[in-house]
Amino acid sequence: MAVKPVSRENLSSQLYNSLRAALMEGQFSPGQRLTISAVAEEYGTSITPVREAIFRLVSERALEVRAATSVQVPRLSPADLREIVRIRIELEGLAAYRVGEIATDEQLAELERINADFIKAAAVDSAEAARINRAFHFAILRFAGMPIVEGICENMWVLMGPFLRIFHERIPVRQLTGDDHKHYNILAALKRHDAEAAKRAMQEDVAWSEALVQMLEREEAEAADAAPPAKPARR
């Protein structure tokens, strides 16, 4: 993760916001361990504000405590991921519907620019693609002018961001860069100011991450089948 300079003012909040954005953008992997000392060194600050920021994220379930001086990015279960996907389907669909009603030419141009950057990144850099994909979705949330919906979706992205990074790493590049990518359907509906079609296209895009959930379920089943049988307890 690139080092980001932090001013002395309100360090804890700045660190919290920076780490939260890194989680949303997939800069951390599920199960990745973070030490308080390493984060403090990376940001060039003392341990105290880092500890405060990290434990604020722990309270939001965005990180898990593993030891006194370290935390871990959660490995969410398929059931947890499905719940998050369902929440996103409903709320991001609602935001897309609203943008379909009120989008300006300037907003549509910005969305097209972000999507063009996403398609370029998806061909060569999964981490950058994950970051720009988040920018596309949050531009729509911002344009909808629904701050409560945006806040709830942000919480969902904090939890799911590390898994969306895996999604961009594993989905074939041709599916991410092709002319039939689901972002194009969203853009086409927004240009027509077809709110219902925009909602439906967004919901289909979010539901695509169900492929990752199914992938994780298969891997869990394969790991369970490959595990040696438990030894019987001694009497």
Phi, psi and chi 1 to 4 in degrees:
 res  aa     phi    psi   chi1   chi2   chi3   chi4
   1 MET       -  135.4 -175.0  177.3   66.8      -
   2 ALA   -67.8  138.8      -      -      -      -
   3 VAL   -69.4  133.4  176.9      -      -      -
   4 LYS  -118.7  122.9  -60.3  177.5 -179.1  178.4
   5 PRO   -64.4  140.8   23.6  -33.4      -      -
   6 VAL  -126.8  130.5  177.5      -      -      -
   7 SER   -75.6  168.3   70.1      -      -      -
   8 ARG   -75.3  -18.4  -62.0  -61.1  -59.4  175.2
   9 GLU   -79.7  126.0 -177.6 -179.7    3.6      -
  10 ASN    53.4   51.0 -156.0    7.6      -      -
  11 LEU   -58.9  -43.2  -86.5  173.8      -      -
  12 SER   -59.0  -44.9  177.3      -      -      -
  13 SER   -67.2  -39.5  -68.1      -      -      -
  14 GLN   -65.6  -41.7  -69.8 -174.7   61.1      -
  15 LEU   -65.5  -41.0  -72.9  164.0      -      -
  16 TYR   -59.0  -48.9  164.4   79.5      -      -
  17 ASN   -64.3  -38.2  -70.7  -31.5      -      -
  18 SER   -68.4  -44.9 -177.0      -      -      -
  19 LEU   -67.3  -36.1  -70.1  169.3      -      -
  20 ARG   -65.2  -43.2 -156.3  164.4 -171.1  -96.0
  21 ALA   -63.8  -38.6      -      -      -      -
  22 ALA   -62.8  -38.2      -      -      -      -
  23 LEU   -66.0  -44.9  -73.7  162.6      -      -
  24 MET   -62.1  -34.6  -76.8 -170.3  -81.0      -
  25 GLU   -88.2    3.4  -66.5  171.6   -0.4      -
  26 GLY    74.8   26.5      -      -      -      -
  27 GLN   -77.5  -13.4  -66.7 -173.5   35.6      -
  28 PHE  -117.5  152.1  -60.3  116.5      -      -
  29 SER  -101.4  152.4  -57.6      -      -      -
  30 PRO   -56.9  132.2  -24.5   34.4      -      -
  31 GLY    85.4   -5.9      -      -      -      -
  32 GLN   -66.1  136.6 -176.9  173.7  -20.1      -
  33 ARG   -94.8  135.3 -179.8  172.9  171.9  -94.5
  34 LEU  -121.9  130.8  -54.5  174.8      -      -
  35 THR  -101.2  144.1   64.4      -      -      -
  36 ILE   -60.4  -40.0  -66.9  173.7      -      -
  37 SER   -66.6  -38.6   59.2      -      -      -
  38 ALA   -67.9  -40.4      -      -      -      -
  39 VAL   -65.3  -41.3  174.1      -      -      -
  40 ALA   -61.7  -40.7      -      -      -      -
  41 GLU   -67.2  -41.2 -178.8  177.4   -6.3      -
  42 GLU   -62.5  -39.1 -177.5  172.5   -7.7      -
  43 TYR   -91.6   -3.9  -78.9   90.7      -      -
  44 GLY    66.9   42.3      -      -      -      -
  45 THR  -136.5  178.8 -173.3      -      -      -
  46 SER   -81.5  171.3   64.3      -      -      -
  47 ILE   -72.5  -33.8  -74.3  176.5      -      -
  48 THR   -58.9  -51.9  -61.6      -      -      -
  49 PRO   -65.9  -29.8   21.0  -31.9      -      -
  50 VAL   -65.9  -44.7  172.5      -      -      -
  51 ARG   -60.1  -43.5 -175.9 -176.6  -69.9  114.0
  52 GLU   -62.1  -43.9  -69.0  172.0   -7.1      -
  53 ALA   -65.2  -43.9      -      -      -      -
  54 ILE   -65.1  -42.8  -78.3  178.0      -      -
  55 PHE   -74.5  -20.3  -80.6   94.0      -      -
  56 ARG   -67.9  -39.4 -170.9  173.2  167.8 -172.7
  57 LEU   -70.4  -33.5  -70.4  165.4      -      -
  58 VAL   -61.9  -41.3  168.3      -      -      -
  59 SER   -63.7  -22.6   71.9      -      -      -
  60 GLU   -95.4    4.6  -62.6  173.7   -3.7      -
  61 ARG    69.5   13.5  -63.5 -177.2   58.8 -163.3
  62 ALA   -78.6  -23.8      -      -      -      -
  63 LEU  -135.3  159.7  -65.1  172.8      -      -
  64 GLU  -124.6  138.5  -63.9  174.7  -24.9      -
  65 VAL   -75.0  130.0  175.5      -      -      -
  66 ARG  -116.9  -25.3  -79.5  -69.6  176.1 -101.4
  67 ALA  -158.8  175.0      -      -      -      -
  68 ALA   -61.8  -29.4      -      -      -      -
  69 THR  -118.4   12.6   58.8      -      -      -
  70 SER  -147.0  157.7   69.7      -      -      -
  71 VAL  -134.7  172.6  -66.8      -      -      -
  72 GLN  -137.6  144.5  179.0  177.2  -63.9      -
  73 VAL   -70.6  129.2  178.3      -      -      -
  74 PRO   -63.0  148.9  -18.3   29.9      -      -
  75 ARG  -100.6   93.7  -66.3 -177.7 -176.5  -85.7
  76 LEU   -69.0  146.2  -62.8 -179.1      -      -
  77 SER   -75.7  159.9   69.1      -      -      -
  78 PRO   -55.2  -36.1  -29.7   37.3      -      -
  79 ALA   -64.6  -42.1      -      -      -      -
  80 ASP   -63.4  -44.3  -72.8  -23.6      -      -
  81 LEU   -63.0  -40.3  -71.6  169.6      -      -
  82 ARG   -64.0  -38.2  -81.9 -158.5  170.6   92.2
  83 GLU   -63.6  -43.5 -178.6  178.1   -5.4      -
  84 ILE   -63.4  -43.3  -66.9  168.9      -      -
  85 VAL   -59.9  -42.5  169.1      -      -      -
  86 ARG   -64.5  -39.3  -73.1  169.1 -176.7  162.0
  87 ILE   -63.9  -45.3  -67.8  169.3      -      -
  88 ARG   -63.4  -40.7  -72.7 -173.1   56.4 -147.1
  89 ILE   -56.2  -46.5  -75.7  172.8      -      -
  90 GLU   -69.1  -49.9  -65.9  -60.0  -37.6      -
  91 LEU   -78.4  -40.8  -64.5 -174.3      -      -
  92 GLU   -71.2  -29.7  -68.3 -170.6   41.1      -
  93 GLY   -63.9  -40.8      -      -      -      -
  94 LEU   -62.7  -42.6  175.7   63.2      -      -
  95 ALA   -63.9  -42.4      -      -      -      -
  96 ALA   -63.4  -38.2      -      -      -      -
  97 TYR   -59.0  -45.8 -175.2   97.8      -      -
  98 ARG   -65.1  -41.9 -178.9   58.3  178.6  153.0
  99 VAL   -64.7  -35.2  175.9      -      -      -
 100 GLY   -59.8  -27.3      -      -      -      -
 101 GLU   -81.5  -33.8  -67.0  178.8  -40.7      -
 102 ILE  -123.7    1.8   63.7  174.2      -      -
 103 ALA   -58.1  137.1      -      -      -      -
 104 THR   -95.6  165.4   65.5      -      -      -
 105 ASP   -60.7  -38.4  -69.9  -17.1      -      -
 106 GLU   -64.8  -40.5  -68.8   77.0   12.0      -
 107 GLN   -66.6  -41.9  -69.7  170.0  -18.9      -
 108 LEU   -63.4  -38.2  -68.4  170.8      -      -
 109 ALA   -65.1  -39.1      -      -      -      -
 110 GLU   -65.3  -42.3 -178.5  175.5  -15.5      -
 111 LEU   -63.3  -39.7  -72.2  170.1      -      -
 112 GLU   -64.5  -39.0  -74.4 -161.5  -50.7      -
 113 ARG   -65.7  -45.2  177.2 -172.7   57.1   75.2
 114 ILE   -61.3  -42.8  -65.0  171.5      -      -
 115 ASN   -66.4  -37.9 -171.8   57.7      -      -
 116 ALA   -61.4  -40.8      -      -      -      -
 117 ASP   -64.2  -38.3  -69.9  -16.9      -      -
 118 PHE   -63.5  -46.5  166.4   76.4      -      -
 119 ILE   -61.1  -40.8  -63.7  -61.5      -      -
 120 LYS   -63.7  -45.1  -70.1  177.5 -175.7  176.5
 121 ALA   -67.5  -36.9      -      -      -      -
 122 ALA   -60.6  -25.0      -      -      -      -
 123 ALA   -77.3  -21.2      -      -      -      -
 124 VAL  -133.6  -20.3  -65.0      -      -      -
 125 ASP  -148.1  100.4 -171.8  -21.9      -      -
 126 SER   -65.5  -33.6   59.3      -      -      -
 127 ALA   -66.6  -44.0      -      -      -      -
 128 GLU   -68.2  -36.0 -177.7   68.2   -1.3      -
 129 ALA   -62.4  -41.3      -      -      -      -
 130 ALA   -63.0  -40.8      -      -      -      -
 131 ARG   -64.7  -44.7 -175.2 -169.9   69.0   78.7
 132 ILE   -73.6  -32.5  -59.2  174.0      -      -
 133 ASN   -59.3  -41.8  179.9   60.8      -      -
 134 ARG   -63.0  -39.8 -178.3 -121.9  174.1  178.9
 135 ALA   -62.1  -38.5      -      -      -      -
 136 PHE   -62.7  -48.9 -179.9   85.7      -      -
 137 HIS   -66.1  -38.0  -77.0  -99.3      -      -
 138 PHE   -78.3  -22.0  -87.0   78.5      -      -
 139 ALA   -65.3  -41.5      -      -      -      -
 140 ILE   -64.8  -42.6  -69.0  174.6      -      -
 141 LEU   -61.6  -40.0  -74.0  164.3      -      -
 142 ARG   -67.7  -43.8 -174.1  173.8   74.0 -106.3
 143 PHE   -65.9  -26.0  -64.3  156.2      -      -
 144 ALA   -67.1  -22.6      -      -      -      -
 145 GLY    64.7   38.3      -      -      -      -
 146 MET  -124.2   80.9  -54.5  170.8   77.7      -
 147 PRO   -62.2  -30.8   19.7  -31.2      -      -
 148 ILE   -69.2  -45.5  -64.7  174.5      -      -
 149 VAL   -60.3  -43.7  168.6      -      -      -
 150 GLU   -61.4  -41.1 -176.5  176.6   -3.4      -
 151 GLY   -64.4  -41.6      -      -      -      -
 152 ILE   -65.7  -43.5  -64.5  171.0      -      -
 153 CYS   -63.6  -37.0  -71.0      -      -      -
 154 GLU   -60.1  -42.4 -173.7  173.7  -71.2      -
 155 ASN   -61.1  -38.9  -69.6  -22.3      -      -
 156 MET   -66.4  -39.2  -63.4  -57.9  100.7      -
 157 TRP   -68.5  -33.0  -85.0   76.9      -      -
 158 VAL   -59.0  -41.7  169.8      -      -      -
 159 LEU   -74.7  -37.1  -64.4  172.6      -      -
 160 MET   -96.4  -15.4 -162.3  168.2 -176.0      -
 161 GLY   -50.7  -47.3      -      -      -      -
 162 PRO   -59.2  -32.6  -27.6   37.2      -      -
 163 PHE   -77.8  -32.0  -69.6   85.8      -      -
 164 LEU   -66.6  -29.1  -70.2  174.7      -      -
 165 ARG   -61.4  -43.3  166.5   72.9  175.5  -83.6
 166 ILE   -62.2  -40.8  -64.7  175.2      -      -
 167 PHE   -55.8  -47.1  176.9   83.3      -      -
 168 HIS   -70.7  -24.0  -73.6   97.7      -      -
 169 GLU   -77.1  -32.0  -70.6  173.6  -15.3      -
 170 ARG  -100.9  -28.1  -62.9 -166.2 -176.1 -175.4
 171 ILE   -67.7  133.8  -67.4  -64.5      -      -
 172 PRO   -53.7  139.2  -26.7   35.3      -      -
 173 VAL   -56.6  -37.4  169.6      -      -      -
 174 ARG   -62.2  -28.7   66.0 -179.1 -179.4  -82.8
 175 GLN   -76.5  -27.6  -66.8 -173.6   30.3      -
 176 LEU   -84.9  -24.7  -68.7  173.9      -      -
 177 THR  -110.3   -2.4   59.5      -      -      -
 178 GLY   -73.7  164.1      -      -      -      -
 179 ASP   -68.3  -13.7  -67.6  -20.5      -      -
 180 ASP   -98.1   14.4   58.2  -13.2      -      -
 181 HIS   -57.7  143.3 -170.6  -77.4      -      -
 182 LYS   -64.9  -21.9  -60.9  180.0 -170.3  -60.6
 183 HIS   -60.2  -34.1  -76.3 -175.7      -      -
 184 TYR   -65.2  -36.0  -70.6  116.5      -      -
 185 ASN   -65.5  -38.8  -64.5  -24.3      -      -
 186 ILE   -62.2  -49.0  -62.6  170.8      -      -
 187 LEU   -61.6  -42.3  -70.8  168.4      -      -
 188 ALA   -62.3  -41.7      -      -      -      -
 189 ALA   -67.5  -39.6      -      -      -      -
 190 LEU   -65.0  -39.0  -67.4  176.7      -      -
 191 LYS   -63.0  -34.9  -73.7  179.5 -175.8  177.5
 192 ARG   -81.1   -6.7  -61.1 -166.4  -51.9  -91.2
 193 HIS    56.4   38.4  -69.9  -78.7      -      -
 194 ASP   -95.2   90.1 -173.4  -21.3      -      -
 195 ALA   -61.0  -41.1      -      -      -      -
 196 GLU   -66.0  -41.8 -169.3   60.5   47.1      -
 197 ALA   -67.3  -36.0      -      -      -      -
 198 ALA   -64.0  -42.8      -      -      -      -
 199 LYS   -60.7  -47.9  173.6 -177.2  177.3 -179.7
 200 ARG   -63.0  -41.7 -174.1  165.7   57.6 -109.7
 201 ALA   -65.5  -41.2      -      -      -      -
 202 MET   -64.0  -43.0  174.4   60.9   78.2      -
 203 GLN   -63.0  -37.5  -69.5  179.4  -32.1      -
 204 GLU   -67.0  -37.2  -70.3  173.0   -5.2      -
 205 ASP   -64.8  -47.5 -177.7   44.3      -      -
 206 VAL   -64.6  -40.2  174.8      -      -      -
 207 ALA   -64.9  -19.4      -      -      -      -
 208 TRP   -57.9  -30.5 -164.2   16.4      -      -
 209 SER   -68.0   -9.3   55.4      -      -      -
 210 GLU   -59.0  -27.3  172.0   70.8   17.2      -
 211 ALA   -60.6  -36.3      -      -      -      -
 212 LEU   -67.9  -41.1  172.1   60.6      -      -
 213 VAL   -60.9  -44.8  180.0      -      -      -
 214 GLN   -63.7  -37.4  -66.1  173.3   -2.4      -
 215 MET   -62.2  -44.5 -166.3 -176.9  -53.9      -
 216 LEU   -66.0  -37.8  -65.6  173.8      -      -
 217 GLU   -62.6  -42.9  -76.5 -178.3  -36.9      -
 218 ARG   -62.4  -41.9  -73.2 -164.6  -60.8  -89.0
 219 GLU   -65.4  -39.5  -69.9  176.3   -3.3      -
 220 GLU   -63.7  -41.7  -75.3 -173.4    3.0      -
 221 ALA   -65.5  -41.9      -      -      -      -
 222 GLU   -65.1  -39.6  -69.7  169.1   -0.1      -
 223 ALA   -65.1  -39.0      -      -      -      -
 224 ALA   -66.7  -38.9      -      -      -      -
 225 ASP   -68.0  -33.0  -69.7  -18.3      -      -
 226 ALA   -82.7  -15.3      -      -      -      -
 227 ALA   -68.2  141.0      -      -      -      -
 228 PRO   -66.4  148.2   22.8  -32.2      -      -
 229 PRO   -63.6  146.1   22.4  -32.4      -      -
 230 ALA   -68.0  140.0      -      -      -      -
 231 LYS   -74.0  140.3  -66.1 -178.7 -179.7  179.2
 232 PRO   -64.9  143.5   22.0  -32.1      -      -
 233 ALA   -68.1  140.8      -      -      -      -
 234 ARG   -75.1  143.2  -66.8 -176.1  178.8  179.1
 235 ARG   -98.5      -  -58.7 -162.4  176.7 -164.0
